[in-house]
Amino acid sequence: MSISPVHIVGGGLAGSEAAWQVAQAGVPVVLHEMRPVRGTDAHQTDGLAELVCSNSFRADDWTGNAVGLLHAEMRKLGSIIMSCGDAHQVPAGGALAVDREGFSQAVTARLEAHPLVTIAREEVAGLPPADWDNVIVATGPLTSPALSAAILELTGEGELSFFDAIAPIVNVESIVMDVCWRQSRYDKVGPGGDAAAYINCPMDKAQYDAFIDALLAGEKSEFKDWEHVPYFDGCLPIEVMAERGRETLRHGPMKPVGLTNDHDPQVKCHAIVQLRQDNALGTLWNMVGFQTKLKHGAQTDIFRMIPGLEKAVFARLGGLHRNTFLNSPKLLDGQLRMRSQPRLRFAGQVTGVEGYVESAAVGLLAGRFAAAERLGRPIDAPPATTALGALIGHITGGHLDGGKGSFQPMNINYGLLPPLDEAMVKRREDGSRIGSKERGRAKKLAVGERALADLELWVSGAKALAAE
């Protein structure tokens, strides 16, 4: 008996991951991607899973970081995004960063080669046709106006939006290495095995103060119709951070801690700008945390004030684009289906998560839910003790209603997972007490161990159900 396909709208990280999960479950899938038929303000290629902002999937240590735990869980579930990310990683200290072009090309090639995946290059204008009875909408922050309007009409909600800003990318040959040096913060060795994964540009107090003055005075892009839209705190433009206080950047992306200037090790830097490798060749480096809405002319002038970047050649300047998400706790059920029209599932940033990995993770779950439903073997969401389950909880049920507009996008963090019994992390296996300084690390390790064990039980249960 033939199986009807699952339709997925959007070929970004979430849509690509969802398509892979559906196909790997043995269910045909049609992945609808509007590029290159219709472009967006942020994408530069027609590749699937294109990374339009940073090239980093953030920290990769499951024993001490929540996003690292999410990485580990996704790897256990056969994530195409993590597999291709691992295959195309570039040095980034303790983070997993990727060659963005190689990564996108790999995801595209694997999906194109899968016998159960059909890629349709077309815009889905408006709601998907009524005869598509199992649909995942994964259109991300740049949902086409026609589809966005149709979804909003269906929900009866006002649109919730915020701005995402893009950081500039610099040609490495234009960086003055007599001024800059290579080092990861605290010399931490990352998944790529490199403890000197960042290029660091030092600033003294006078240089920092002049830079802040220039940021505050620089000409910025204005979007008068969107001025009511908030920024997501995890992706603030650098000049917006500067407006919040002159020292804000020194405690954020320009913090000097954990770094020592090779050229002048006796002098402590007042602030440091870091660049992270952006492609496998190591020819392009992005300015970490330097998302911006400065106009292009202002960017080149101001960023060339940074020591070591006086002659910087920019492969891409920063930019700004709008993000859109649903009031998911009200609109979606625990299977990511729209309550008013259950044939429609949603995945990715549009559900109210932030970050590449989080978006792909929700796509992974949406794909598994859709495939299980198509096969007549529905599955529950992963336990709340897992990072995957915690994200579903945030999206669909963990929100305290603070009034209209109070639901906001969120990265994965330990605060979304249930707390541990304190007794579990007060003593070692030999009975000796764990000191207060070590306890934080011990808690994170215990949370990770609990999550991976519970995920294994969830996977085993799903396999048993499928075998019935």
Disulfide bonds with the S-S distance in Angstrom:
none
